[in-house]
Amino acid sequence: MNKKYILHPYKTLIVFLIALVFTFAACSKDDDPEPIVNQENEDFYAFMLDWYFWNENIPNINLSSYSDIFEVLEAIRYRPLDRWSFIIPWDEFLAFFMDSRIIGYGIGTSWDSNGKLRISFIHNTVEMYELGVRRSWIIEAINGTTLTQGMNISQMLGPNQVGISNTFLFRKPDNTTVEFTLQKKDIVTNTVLHHQIIDLDGLKVGYMVLQSFRSPTEDELKVVFEDFYDAGIDELILDMRYNGGGLTSIATQLASLIAGPGLTDIPFSKTVYNANKSEEHNRTTNFLDLENSLGINRLITIATRGTASASEMIINGLRPHMEVYVVGNTTYGKPMGANVFNYDDRWALAPITFKTKNANDEGDYFDGIAVDIPAPDDLTRMFGDPEETSLQQALSFIISGITKGIPVTEPQVRQPWEDMTGLRRESRTH
């Protein structure tokens, strides 16, 4: 077996700024595939003993009883805390995080309080958007099957392969219906879904909806914050209600743009590894000095139970330095991160390898970051509509300072993104 560690210029999935790529090739004395599989299982198991955050909890298992490294991962996953470690094709990892590409339709969906499946967001680069589909539209049927609350939508839409076709029956806000038959495509997605400046009783309020943290997000944020900086905004509402996380190099960029030059080189976040890796890899990440950074005194965020990972890192990392309020609902609860390892140019291995904390060593929010101002996700209205309940509550708080809010009534079903796995779950996107 040949095994080596090399530094690789790709960013990691969640926190680390340089991906450490672990490459190895199984060896055997003949062409019998079974010894190769067993060798790969042994390599993967040894790798997890070295890097996995909960490595002390890895059980002893008979590796020859498992057909591949996917089964080994499920056998040693530390439950119930580890809901996140995964393995995906290496090319898929690069496409998603480096190029913001995904195969599908480029839409998010959510069940509303009346049991209707609505478009929760749509990327402006996709065919459905060109056809006029927008947030708030109801999907009444897929391929002739009327939708009822709790159906597994990802399963109904079929494999995430180019060319897979589905027929959607939509009900529009004017109560008319329209039907489209569309194929899944390899699409490039924008991550800033919306931004604007709201005039609120003489105050300039910046409002941005951010759906993920990927490499192209860097340039999208530069455009948005140039607008905010030039306008001289007084307040910022950061809407991350459908943001499942991503690259925390981008999270550090966003936090720095919010914090301003006064916090340059001050700690934003800390990463903590297992005992094997702590001396070499534990580190503190500081705020950056970036053009058009705001230096505001407080941040108002909009969140749901789908707000996770790097999104929560923004909230937790800024709180030692400014007031940060959460409008909407308690967040998902993922204070952990993963390095991504290249396995033989075939697989991206993304086991949980560390936890994150802020400058005050606060973290471990496995139950989520608590909401300050409760508000439901008003799926009937567009982003930026001042009557949309979550945004309305955020604006009301700016004026009144009152954090009473509106009780949140959630559908007693899994939301569609909860049936997704791997990067698809993180993207929240069909």
C-alpha positions in Angstrom: 0.0 0.0 0.0 1.2 3.5 -0.9 0.0 6.2 1.5 1.0 9.8 1.6 -0.2 13.2 2.8 0.0 16.2 0.5 -1.2 19.8 0.7 -3.8 20.6 -1.9 -5.0 24.1 -2.8 -8.7 23.3 -2.5 -10.7 24.8 0.3 -12.4 22.5 2.7 -16.1 21.8 3.1 -16.7 23.6 6.3 -13.9 25.3 8.1 -10.3 24.6 7.3 -8.8 27.0 4.7 -6.5 24.5 3.0 -7.7 21.0 2.3 -5.4 18.3 3.4 -5.7 15.6 0.8 -5.2 12.0 1.9 -4.4 9.8 -1.1 -3.8 6.1 -1.0 -4.1 3.1 -3.3 -4.9 -0.4 -2.2 -2.4 -3.1 -3.2 -2.9 -6.8 -3.7 -1.0 -9.7 -5.1 -3.7 -10.7 -7.7 -6.7 -9.5 -9.5 -9.2 -10.8 -7.0 -11.4 -7.7 -6.1 -12.2 -8.9 -2.6 -8.7 -8.3 -1.2 -8.7 -4.8 -2.7 -12.0 -4.0 -1.0 -10.7 -5.3 2.3 -7.6 -3.3 2.0 -9.6 -0.2 1.2 -11.7 -0.8 4.3 -8.6 -1.2 6.4 -7.1 2.0 5.0 -10.3 4.0 5.6 -10.7 2.6 9.1 -7.1 3.5 10.0 -7.6 7.0 8.5 -10.7 7.5 10.7 -8.9 6.4 13.8 -6.4 9.1 13.0 -8.6 12.0 11.9 -12.2 11.5 13.1 -13.2 13.9 15.9 -14.8 11.1 17.9 -12.0 8.6 17.2 -12.0 7.4 20.8 -15.5 6.2 20.3 -14.8 4.2 17.1 -15.8 0.5 17.8 -13.7 -2.5 16.9 -15.4 -4.1 13.8 -14.7 -7.0 11.4 -13.8 -5.0 8.3 -14.2 -8.0 6.0 -17.9 -8.0 6.9 -18.5 -4.7 5.0 -18.6 -4.4 1.3 -17.1 -0.9 1.0 -16.0 2.2 2.8 -19.6 3.6 2.8 -20.7 0.7 5.0 -17.7 1.1 7.2 -18.5 4.7 7.7 -22.1 3.8 8.8 -20.8 1.1 11.1 -18.4 3.5 13.0 -20.3 6.8 12.8 -20.7 8.3 16.3 -24.4 8.4 17.0 -26.4 10.4 17.8 -24.1 13.4 17.4 -22.6 12.7 14.0 -25.4 13.4 11.5 -23.0 14.8 8.9 -19.9 12.7 7.9 -20.3 11.6 4.3 -18.5 10.4 1.2 -19.3 11.7 -2.3 -17.6 11.5 -5.7 -14.6 13.9 -5.9 -15.8 15.5 -9.1 -19.1 16.3 -7.5 -17.4 17.9 -4.5 -15.3 20.1 -6.8 -18.3 21.1 -9.0 -20.4 22.1 -6.0 -18.0 24.1 -3.9 -15.6 25.4 -6.4 -18.0 26.2 -9.3 -21.4 26.2 -7.5 -22.7 23.6 -9.9 -25.4 21.0 -9.2 -27.5 18.7 -11.2 -31.2 19.3 -10.8 -33.8 22.1 -11.1 -32.3 24.8 -8.8 -35.3 25.1 -6.5 -35.9 24.7 -2.8 -39.3 23.6 -1.4 -41.0 23.7 2.0 -44.3 22.5 3.3 -46.4 25.4 4.6 -48.7 25.4 7.6 -51.6 24.3 5.4 -49.9 21.2 4.0 -49.0 22.8 0.6 -45.6 22.4 -0.9 -44.3 25.8 -2.0 -41.2 27.0 -3.8 -39.1 28.4 -0.9 -36.4 29.7 -3.2 -35.2 29.5 -6.8 -31.9 30.3 -8.3 -32.1 33.0 -11.0 -29.8 31.0 -13.4 -32.2 28.1 -14.0 -34.9 27.2 -16.6 -37.8 27.4 -14.1 -36.8 31.0 -13.2 -36.9 31.9 -16.9 -40.4 30.4 -17.2 -41.5 32.7 -14.4 -41.6 30.3 -11.4 -41.0 32.2 -8.2 -40.9 31.8 -4.4 -44.5 31.2 -3.0 -45.7 29.1 -6.0 -47.5 25.9 -4.9 -46.5 22.6 -6.5 -49.8 20.7 -6.6 -48.6 17.6 -8.4 -45.5 15.9 -9.8 -45.9 13.5 -12.7 -49.6 13.4 -12.2 -49.4 12.5 -8.5 -51.2 15.0 -6.2 -48.8 16.0 -3.4 -49.7 15.5 0.3 -47.8 16.6 3.3 -44.8 14.5 4.2 -44.1 12.9 0.8 -40.5 12.4 -0.1 -40.1 14.9 -2.9 -36.4 14.0 -3.7 -37.5 10.4 -4.2 -40.4 11.5 -6.4 -38.0 13.6 -8.6 -35.7 10.6 -9.2 -31.9 10.4 -9.5 -29.8 13.5 -9.8 -28.8 12.8 -13.3 -28.8 15.1 -16.4 -31.9 14.3 -18.5 -34.2 13.0 -15.8 -37.6 14.4 -16.7 -40.5 15.4 -14.4 -43.8 17.2 -15.0 -44.8 19.9 -12.4 -48.3 21.3 -11.9 -48.0 24.7 -10.3 -50.6 27.0 -8.7 -49.6 30.6 -9.1 -50.3 33.4 -6.6 -53.2 34.6 -8.9 -54.8 31.1 -8.4 -54.3 30.0 -12.0 -52.4 26.8 -12.8 -49.6 26.0 -15.2 -47.8 22.8 -16.1 -44.2 22.4 -17.2 -42.3 19.2 -18.2 -38.6 19.8 -17.5 -35.3 17.9 -17.4 -32.7 18.0 -14.7 -29.6 19.8 -15.9 -26.1 20.6 -14.8 -26.7 24.1 -13.6 -24.6 26.9 -12.1 -26.4 28.5 -9.1 -26.2 31.9 -7.5 -25.8 31.9 -3.7 -27.0 35.5 -3.0 -30.7 35.1 -3.8 -31.7 38.7 -3.2 -30.4 41.9 -1.8 -31.8 45.4 -1.5 -31.7 48.6 0.6 -34.9 49.3 2.5 -35.9 52.8 3.6 -37.2 52.5 7.1 -38.3 55.7 8.8 -35.2 57.5 7.5 -32.9 54.5 8.2 -31.2 52.7 5.5 -31.5 48.9 6.1 -29.4 46.5 4.0 -31.2 43.2 3.4 -29.5 40.1 1.9 -30.6 36.5 1.4 -27.7 34.2 1.4 -28.3 30.6 0.5 -24.8 29.0 0.8 -21.1 29.6 1.2 -19.2 28.5 -1.9 -16.2 29.8 -3.9 -18.3 32.0 -6.3 -20.0 33.5 -3.2 -16.8 35.6 -2.7 -17.5 37.7 -5.8 -21.2 37.9 -5.1 -20.6 39.3 -1.6 -18.2 41.9 -3.0 -20.9 43.3 -5.3 -23.5 43.3 -2.5 -21.3 45.0 0.1 -20.1 47.6 -2.4 -23.8 48.6 -2.7 -24.3 48.5 1.1 -21.1 50.5 1.7 -21.8 53.2 -1.0 -25.4 53.6 0.4 -24.1 54.0 3.9 -26.5 51.6 5.5 -27.4 52.0 9.2 -28.6 48.4 9.8 -28.1 45.0 8.3 -30.6 42.1 8.1 -28.8 38.9 7.0 -31.4 36.3 5.9 -29.9 32.7 6.1 -33.2 30.8 6.6 -32.2 28.2 3.9 -28.5 28.3 4.3 -27.0 24.9 5.2 -23.4 26.1 5.4 -20.4 25.7 3.2 -16.9 27.0 3.1 -15.9 28.9 6.2 -13.2 30.8 4.3 -16.3 32.5 2.8 -17.9 32.8 6.2 -14.8 34.5 7.5 -15.1 36.9 4.5 -18.7 37.7 5.3 -18.1 38.2 9.0 -15.2 40.5 8.2 -17.4 42.5 5.8 -19.9 42.9 8.5 -17.5 43.6 11.4 -15.5 46.3 9.7 -11.8 47.4 10.0 -12.0 47.9 13.7 -11.9 44.2 14.3 -9.2 43.3 11.8 -6.8 40.7 13.3 -9.2 40.1 16.2 -10.3 36.4 16.7 -13.4 35.4 14.8 -13.4 31.6 15.3 -11.4 28.7 16.7 -11.2 25.1 15.4 -10.4 22.2 17.8 -9.3 18.8 16.6 -8.9 15.4 18.3 -5.9 14.7 20.4 -3.9 13.3 17.5 -4.2 16.5 15.4 -4.7 19.3 18.0 -1.1 20.3 18.2 -0.6 20.7 14.5 -4.1 21.8 13.4 -5.9 23.7 16.2 -6.0 27.3 15.1 -7.7 30.7 15.5 -9.0 32.5 12.5 -9.0 36.3 12.7 -11.2 38.9 11.0 -9.8 40.2 7.7 -9.3 43.8 6.5 -11.5 43.9 3.5 -12.7 46.7 1.1 -16.2 48.0 1.7 -16.5 46.4 5.2 -19.3 48.0 7.2 -18.3 48.2 10.9 -22.0 48.1 12.1 -22.9 47.9 15.7 -25.3 45.0 15.5 -26.5 42.3 13.1 -30.0 41.0 12.7 -30.3 37.5 11.2 -33.3 35.5 9.9 -33.0 31.8 10.6 -35.0 28.6 10.5 -34.3 25.0 11.6 -32.6 24.7 8.3 -29.9 27.3 9.1 -26.7 25.4 9.8 -23.0 25.1 10.0 -21.1 28.1 8.6 -24.4 30.1 9.0 -24.4 29.4 12.7 -20.6 30.2 12.8 -21.5 33.7 11.6 -23.9 34.2 14.5 -21.7 32.6 17.1 -18.5 34.2 15.9 -19.8 37.7 15.8 -21.6 37.7 19.2 -18.5 38.4 21.3 -18.0 41.6 19.2 -21.5 43.0 18.6 -25.2 42.4 19.3 -26.5 39.6 17.1 -30.2 38.8 17.1 -31.9 35.8 15.6 -35.4 36.3 14.0 -37.5 33.4 13.0 -36.7 30.1 14.6 -33.9 28.3 16.5 -31.2 27.2 14.1 -30.3 23.6 13.2 -27.3 22.9 15.6 -24.1 22.0 13.8 -21.0 23.3 15.7 -18.8 20.8 13.9 -16.7 20.9 10.8 -15.0 18.6 8.3 -11.8 18.5 6.3 -12.2 17.0 2.9 -9.8 14.3 1.8 -9.2 13.2 -1.8 -9.4 9.4 -1.9 -7.6 8.2 -5.1 -9.2 11.0 -7.2 -12.5 9.0 -6.9 -14.1 10.1 -3.6 -14.2 13.1 -1.4 -14.1 11.9 2.2 -15.8 14.3 4.6 -15.7 13.0 8.1 -16.3 15.3 11.0 -12.8 16.3 12.2 -13.2 19.3 14.5 -15.5 21.5 16.4 -15.8 25.3 16.2 -15.9 27.9 18.9 -15.9 31.7 19.0 -13.4 34.1 20.6 -15.0 33.4 24.0 -14.7 29.7 23.6 -18.5 29.3 23.2 -19.8 26.6 21.0 -21.4 23.1 21.4 -24.8 24.4 20.2 -26.0 20.9 19.2 -29.6 21.9 19.9 -29.2 25.0 17.8 -28.8 28.7 18.5 -31.9 30.0 20.3 -34.2 32.4 18.5 -34.6 35.9 20.0 -37.6 37.1 18.0 -39.9 34.2 16.9 -41.5 34.5 13.5 -42.8 32.0 11.0 -41.3 31.6 7.5 -44.0 33.3 5.4 -43.8 31.2 2.2 -46.6 33.2 0.6 -44.5 36.3 0.0 -41.3 37.1 -1.9 -38.0 37.9 -0.3 -37.8 41.7 0.5 -41.6 42.1 0.9 -41.9 44.2 4.1 -45.1 42.2 4.8 -43.2 38.9 4.8 -43.5 37.9 8.5 -39.9 37.2 9.3 -38.7 40.4 7.6 -41.6 42.3 9.1 -40.5 41.3 12.6 -36.9 42.2 11.9 -37.9 45.6 10.7 -40.3 46.1 13.7 -37.4 45.2 16.0 -35.2 47.9 14.5 -37.9 50.5 15.2 -39.1 49.3 18.5 -36.4 47.3 20.1 -39.0 44.9 21.3 -38.3 41.2 20.9 -41.7 39.7 21.5 -42.3 38.2 18.0 -44.9 35.9 16.7 -45.2 32.2 17.9 -43.8 29.8 15.3 -46.1 27.0 14.2 -44.2 24.4 12.3 -45.7 21.6 10.2 -45.4 18.3 12.0 -43.6 16.7 9.1 -40.1 16.6 7.8 -39.2 19.4 5.4 -38.0 18.1 2.0 -34.4 19.1 2.7 -34.3 16.7 5.6 -34.8 13.7 3.3 -31.7 14.8 1.3 -28.2 13.4 2.0 -24.6 14.7 1.6 -24.1 17.9 -0.4 -27.7 17.8 -1.5 -28.8 18.2 2.1 -26.4 21.0 2.6 -27.6 22.8 -0.6 -31.3 22.4 0.3 -31.8 22.2 -3.5 -33.7 19.9 -5.8 
